[in-house]
Amino acid sequence: QVQLVESGGGLVQPGGSLRLSCAASGITFSLYGMDWNRQAPGKQRELVAAISGGGRTNYADSVKGRFTISRDNAENTVYLQMNNLKPEDTGVYYCHASFMGRDPHYWGQGTQVTVSS
């Protein structure tokens, strides 16, 4: 059974930082592309950052220079370091895994990030 378990969300002031973690089980983690997506209230889910099995990364323009995605294949975990957070970063952040973009896709349950003073 595949599980993706996110943690690290919370309430933070503008300009602050958070680090999200996503622990995976039930997959050969090093073979899977991993990404973080977020969904703000009333908006569609959007891709925030992605990392391939080989470590190649990709970011949404809105987070470039502020967010860093990384992975630890020994720990089956992907991280999202978020710095200089802005109110528009508020939303539920979901971890996603796929093998070369093919079905099946796996999603975590999401973790809430709220940026507010």
N, CA, C and O of each residue as an XYZ file, in Angstrom:
468
protein
N       0.852     -1.194      0.000
C       0.000      0.000      0.000
C       0.885      1.241      0.000
O       1.791      1.373      0.824
N       0.613      2.143     -0.930
C       1.411      3.355     -1.051
C       0.861      4.416     -0.097
O      -0.346      4.644     -0.019
N       1.772      5.048      0.616
C       1.390      6.153      1.494
C       2.357      7.308      1.308
O       3.569      7.114      1.224
N       1.806      8.507      1.246
C       2.583      9.742      1.272
C       2.060     10.543      2.450
O       0.876     10.877      2.499
N       2.930     10.851      3.396
C       2.515     11.529      4.610
C       3.265     12.847      4.737
O       4.480     12.876      4.931
N       2.509     13.941      4.623
C       3.104     15.270      4.717
C       3.118     15.757      6.165
O       2.287     15.358      6.981
N       4.064     16.612      6.458
C       4.128     17.258      7.761
C       4.868     18.578      7.607
O       5.515     18.827      6.590
N       4.762     19.424      8.637
C       5.529     20.666      8.661
C       4.746     21.928      8.386
O       5.303     23.023      8.464
N       3.467     21.806      8.065
C       2.677     22.999      7.829
C       2.389     23.750      9.118
O       2.697     23.281     10.213
N       1.795     24.921      8.966
C       1.458     25.715     10.150
C       1.175     27.151      9.797
O       1.018     27.512      8.631
N       1.112     27.966     10.839
C       0.875     29.405     10.700
C       2.204     30.136     10.836
O       2.957     29.894     11.779
N       2.487     31.016      9.907
C       3.748     31.761      9.931
C       3.485     33.181      9.463
O       2.586     33.418      8.657
N       4.264     34.121      9.966
C       4.119     35.513      9.553
C       4.774     35.735      8.192
O       5.677     34.992      7.806
N       4.326     36.741      7.478
C       5.000     37.081      6.209
C       6.492     37.295      6.432
O       6.910     37.918      7.408
N       7.285     36.763      5.501
C       8.736     36.814      5.632
C       9.333     35.640      6.361
O      10.552     35.470      6.374
N       8.498     34.827      6.966
C       8.980     33.670      7.712
C       9.276     32.473      6.834
O       9.173     32.532      5.609
N       9.650     31.373      7.498
C      10.040     30.156      6.791
C       9.328     28.943      7.380
O       8.958     28.921      8.554
N       9.152     27.947      6.535
C       8.662     26.638      6.946
C       9.361     25.592      6.095
O       9.772     25.863      4.967
N       9.490     24.383      6.654
C       9.972     23.265      5.861
C       8.947     22.147      5.914
O       8.610     21.639      6.984
N       8.461     21.774      4.744
C       7.527     20.666      4.629
C       8.289     19.374      4.336
O       9.313     19.377      3.654
N       7.767     18.282      4.864
C       8.330     16.957      4.599
C       7.233     16.046      4.075
O       6.063     16.193      4.429
N       7.622     15.114      3.235
C       6.696     14.105      2.730
C       7.420     12.763      2.770
O       8.368     12.533      2.020
N       6.967     11.894      3.646
C       7.553     10.569      3.797
C       6.767      9.570      2.966
O       5.550      9.455      3.110
N       7.458      8.851      2.101
C       6.810      7.906      1.199
C       7.085      6.477      1.630
O       8.158      6.162      2.145
N       6.107      5.624      1.410
C       6.271      4.197      1.642
C       5.476      3.442      0.588
O       4.493      3.952      0.051
N       5.915      2.215      0.299
C       5.190      1.385     -0.657
C       5.590      1.578     -2.103
O       5.008      0.956     -2.991
N       6.588      2.443     -2.362
C       7.093      2.651     -3.718
C       8.613      2.569     -3.696
O       9.237      2.737     -2.649
N       9.206      2.311     -4.860
C      10.668      2.401     -5.000
C      10.977      3.874     -5.187
O      11.011      4.385     -6.307
N      11.198      4.539     -4.076
C      11.189      6.001     -4.027
C      12.147      6.628     -5.034
O      11.797      7.609     -5.691
N      13.328      6.086     -5.160
C      14.345      6.721     -6.006
C      13.962      6.756     -7.479
O      14.553      7.504     -8.257
N      12.981      5.956     -7.866
C      12.552      5.904     -9.261
C      11.427      6.890     -9.567
O      11.082      7.107    -10.728
N      10.868      7.475     -8.537
C       9.679      8.300     -8.710
C       9.999      9.783     -8.747
O      10.802     10.283     -7.959
N       9.358     10.477     -9.677
C       9.336     11.921     -9.617
C       8.420     12.361     -8.495
O       7.342     11.800     -8.300
N       8.856     13.369     -7.761
C       8.084     13.874     -6.629
C       7.826     15.354     -6.832
O       8.675     16.072     -7.360
N       6.673     15.805     -6.420
C       6.415     17.230     -6.503
C       5.481     17.682     -5.409
O       4.769     16.889     -4.792
N       5.505     18.984     -5.188
C       4.620     19.651     -4.246
C       3.651     20.513     -5.040
O       4.034     21.242     -5.955
N       2.405     20.406     -4.666
C       1.348     21.202     -5.268
C       0.608     21.917     -4.147
O       0.642     21.477     -2.998
N      -0.044     22.994     -4.469
C      -0.835     23.684     -3.449
C      -2.169     24.106     -4.028
O      -2.334     24.308     -5.231
N      -3.119     24.227     -3.100
C      -4.454     24.675     -3.478
C      -4.906     25.738     -2.494
O      -5.071     25.472     -1.304
N      -5.101     26.939     -3.002
C      -5.616     28.037     -2.190
C      -7.140     27.998     -2.235
O      -7.722     27.449     -3.170
N      -7.786     28.580     -1.226
C      -9.257     28.578     -1.211
C      -9.828     29.177     -2.488
O      -9.444     30.275     -2.892
N     -10.742     28.456     -3.117
C     -11.404     28.957     -4.312
C     -10.585     28.899     -5.579
O     -11.010     29.393     -6.623
N      -9.399     28.291     -5.494
C      -8.520     28.228     -6.671
C      -8.196     26.778     -7.017
O      -8.384     25.869     -6.208
N      -7.709     26.588     -8.229
C      -7.308     25.254     -8.655
C      -5.963     24.885     -8.040
O      -5.158     25.748     -7.691
N      -5.746     23.588     -7.917
C      -4.461     23.103     -7.443
C      -3.388     23.437     -8.484
O      -3.605     23.299     -9.687
N      -2.228     23.881     -7.992
C      -1.153     24.259     -8.900
C       0.164     23.635     -8.473
O       0.412     23.416     -7.288
N       1.004     23.354     -9.463
C       2.320     22.808     -9.189
C       3.222     23.894     -8.620
O       3.292     24.999     -9.158
N       3.909     23.574     -7.536
C       4.813     24.526     -6.897
C       6.265     24.189     -7.239
O       7.025     25.057     -7.667
N       6.644     22.923     -7.046
C       8.029     22.516     -7.283
C       8.059     21.019     -7.544
O       7.245     20.265     -7.012
N       9.012     20.601     -8.375
C       9.135     19.189     -8.730
C      10.593     18.778     -8.713
O      11.487     19.590     -8.946
N      10.818     17.503     -8.432
C      12.177     16.962     -8.462
C      12.124     15.556     -9.034
O      11.306     14.734     -8.620
N      13.006     15.288     -9.990
C      13.034     13.969    -10.615
C      13.786     12.991     -9.721
O      14.386     13.378     -8.719
N      13.743     11.729    -10.100
C      14.497     10.731     -9.347
C      15.983     11.026     -9.334
O      16.686     10.696     -8.379
N      16.459     11.653    -10.409
C      17.873     11.996    -10.506
C      18.237     13.329     -9.892
O      19.406     13.713     -9.873
N      17.227     14.046     -9.383
C      17.506     15.289     -8.678
C      17.305     16.556     -9.483
O      17.586     17.648     -8.989
N      16.828     16.438    -10.704
C      16.559     17.641    -11.504
C      15.316     18.340    -10.938
O      14.320     17.686    -10.630
N      15.380     19.665    -10.805
C      14.300     20.414    -10.164
C      13.630     21.389    -11.122
O      14.194     21.796    -12.137
N      12.397     21.746    -10.755
C      11.617     22.695    -11.541
C      10.703     23.441    -10.588
O      10.159     22.846     -9.658
N      10.528     24.737    -10.808
C       9.746     25.559     -9.891
C       8.732     26.417    -10.638
O       8.954     26.813    -11.782
N       7.628     26.692     -9.976
C       6.708     27.704    -10.466
C       7.394     29.065    -10.375
O       8.182     29.309     -9.462
N       7.091     29.944    -11.323
C       7.729     31.259    -11.330
C       7.490     32.009    -10.022
O       8.351     32.761     -9.564
N       6.321     31.802     -9.425
C       5.946     32.554     -8.233
C       6.789     32.196     -7.003
O       6.790     32.943     -6.024
N       7.505     31.070     -7.038
C       8.281     30.641     -5.866
C       9.771     30.571     -6.136
O      10.547     30.294     -5.221
N      10.190     30.814     -7.367
C      11.622     30.750     -7.694
C      12.417     31.714     -6.822
O      12.038     32.871     -6.640
N      13.520     31.216     -6.289
C      14.365     32.030     -5.425
C      13.933     32.034     -3.980
O      14.671     32.519     -3.122
N      12.751     31.504     -3.683
C      12.256     31.471     -2.293
C      12.087     30.041     -1.778
O      12.315     29.775     -0.598
N      11.691     29.127     -2.655
C      11.440     27.745     -2.261
C      12.526     26.843     -2.830
O      13.058     27.096     -3.910
N      12.845     25.792     -2.093
C      13.801     24.787     -2.553
C      13.251     23.399     -2.286
O      12.915     23.060     -1.152
N      13.163     22.603     -3.336
C      12.741     21.219     -3.192
C      13.980     20.332     -3.168
O      14.935     20.568     -3.908
N      13.961     19.314     -2.316
C      15.073     18.379     -2.234
C      14.530     17.009     -1.854
O      13.375     16.873     -1.450
N      15.375     16.006     -1.988
C      14.936     14.658     -1.645
C      16.082     13.895     -1.012
O      17.253     14.139     -1.301
N      15.717     12.965     -0.140
C      16.667     12.060      0.497
C      16.203     10.652      0.160
O      15.280     10.129      0.785
N      16.831     10.052     -0.813
C      16.382      8.732     -1.263
C      16.633      7.646     -0.221
O      15.959      6.617     -0.224
N      17.582      7.865      0.654
C      17.827      6.893      1.721
C      16.711      6.909      2.756
O      16.426      5.895      3.392
N      16.080      8.072      2.917
C      15.003      8.236      3.907
C      13.618      8.219      3.257
O      12.607      8.352      3.947
N      13.570      8.054      1.921
C      12.283      8.054      1.204
C      11.466      9.297      1.512
O      10.259      9.222      1.742
N      12.133     10.432      1.515
C      11.474     11.671      1.927
C      11.825     12.793      0.944
O      12.958     12.902      0.475
N      10.837     13.606      0.652
C      11.026     14.811     -0.141
C      10.680     16.012      0.737
O       9.763     15.961      1.557
N      11.427     17.080      0.547
C      11.270     18.275      1.371
C      10.935     19.482      0.508
O      11.232     19.523     -0.686
N      10.305     20.462      1.148
C      10.111     21.756      0.517
C      10.480     22.818      1.542
O       9.746     23.050      2.502
N      11.614     23.455      1.331
C      12.030     24.575      2.180
C      11.425     25.842      1.611
O      11.661     26.186      0.453
N      10.653     26.529      2.417
C       9.952     27.733      1.973
C      10.436     28.918      2.790
O      10.246     28.967      4.006
N      11.057     29.862      2.121
C      11.576     31.070      2.766
C      10.847     32.295      2.247
O      10.213     32.261      1.192
N      10.949     33.386      3.012
C      10.318     34.653      2.614
C       8.865     34.425      2.192
O       8.440     34.843      1.114
N       8.134     33.768      3.048
C       6.753     33.421      2.720
C       5.879     34.653      2.611
O       6.074     35.645      3.313
N       4.915     34.567      1.716
C       3.990     35.661      1.448
C       2.559     35.179      1.692
O       2.292     33.978      1.632
N       1.644     36.103      1.965
C       0.243     35.686      2.181
C      -0.313     34.870      1.013
O      -1.144     33.986      1.222
N       0.128     35.149     -0.191
C      -0.377     34.398     -1.343
C       0.161     32.969     -1.413
O      -0.263     32.197     -2.273
N       1.080     32.607     -0.533
C       1.541     31.224     -0.444
C       0.592     30.362      0.411
O       0.768     29.148      0.514
N      -0.391     30.996      1.008
C      -1.347     30.270      1.839
C      -2.108     29.230      1.029
O      -2.526     29.491     -0.100
N      -2.285     28.053      1.611
C      -3.040     26.998      0.963
C      -2.741     25.645      1.567
O      -1.955     25.527      2.508
N      -3.371     24.636      1.023
C      -3.065     23.262      1.409
C      -2.014     22.737      0.437
O      -2.184     22.786     -0.781
N      -0.936     22.240      1.005
C       0.177     21.731      0.201
C       0.115     20.209      0.148
O       0.036     19.536      1.176
N       0.151     19.690     -1.067
C       0.031     18.252     -1.290
C       1.315     17.703     -1.908
O       1.909     18.315     -2.796
N       1.717     16.570     -1.432
C       2.824     15.821     -2.006
C       2.272     14.863     -3.063
O       1.206     14.277     -2.877
N       2.991     14.710     -4.155
C       2.534     13.882     -5.266
C       3.700     13.061     -5.789
O       4.827     13.551     -5.870
N       3.428     11.808     -6.144
C       4.450     10.919     -6.685
C       3.948     10.264     -7.961
O       2.787      9.864     -8.055
N       4.828     10.160     -8.932
C       4.483      9.421    -10.149
C       5.753      8.846    -10.762
O       6.846      9.386    -10.592
N       5.585      7.737    -11.479
C       6.702      7.114    -12.179
C       6.640      7.583    -13.624
O       5.800      7.119    -14.396
N       7.505      8.480    -13.983
C       7.602      9.019    -15.341
C       6.261      9.573    -15.815
O       5.953      9.510    -17.005
N       5.476     10.106    -14.911
C       4.200     10.712    -15.268
C       3.090      9.734    -15.577
O       1.997     10.135    -15.979
N       3.359      8.459    -15.394
C       2.374      7.430    -15.745
C       1.437      7.159    -14.578
O       1.767      7.439    -13.426
N       0.258      6.607    -14.888
C      -0.646      6.122    -13.854
C      -0.051      4.855    -13.237
O       0.652      4.108    -13.918
N      -0.328      4.605    -11.947
C      -1.122      5.449    -11.049
C      -0.311      6.598    -10.461
O       0.911      6.518    -10.342
N      -1.007      7.657    -10.101
C      -0.425      8.771     -9.392
C      -0.824      8.659     -7.927
O      -1.907      8.176     -7.595
N       0.059      9.110     -7.072
C      -0.204      9.022     -5.642
C      -0.159     10.418     -5.020
O       0.676     11.253     -5.368
N      -1.088     10.637     -4.087
C      -1.192     11.935     -3.409
C      -1.199     11.737     -1.899
O      -1.713     10.744     -1.383
N      -0.615     12.708     -1.209
C      -0.743     12.745      0.239
C      -2.042     13.411      0.640
O      -2.830     13.836     -0.204
N      -2.249     13.495      1.936
C      -3.502     14.043      2.459
C      -3.479     15.563      2.542
O      -4.524     16.188      2.721
N      -2.307     16.160      2.415
C      -2.189     17.613      2.440
C      -1.833     18.154      3.816
O      -2.170     17.567      4.845
N      -1.146     19.282      3.805
C      -0.822     19.989      5.051
C      -1.085     21.473      4.836
O      -0.726     22.036      3.802
N      -1.713     22.097      5.822
C      -2.129     23.494      5.688
C      -0.966     24.430      5.993
O      -0.273     24.284      7.000
N      -0.772     25.393      5.100
C       0.192     26.476      5.316
C      -0.588     27.788      5.289
O      -1.282     28.087      4.317
N      -0.468     28.561      6.357
C      -1.143     29.850      6.443
C      -0.106     30.923      6.725
O       0.623     30.856      7.715
N      -0.050     31.911      5.845
C       0.893     33.022      6.004
C       0.069     34.274      6.305
O      -0.647     34.791      5.447
N       0.188     34.739      7.532
C      -0.645     35.854      7.960
C       0.002     36.537      9.155
O       0.666     35.901      9.974
N      -0.208     37.849      9.234
C       0.278     38.587     10.396
C      -0.821     38.691     11.455
O      -0.605     39.281     12.514
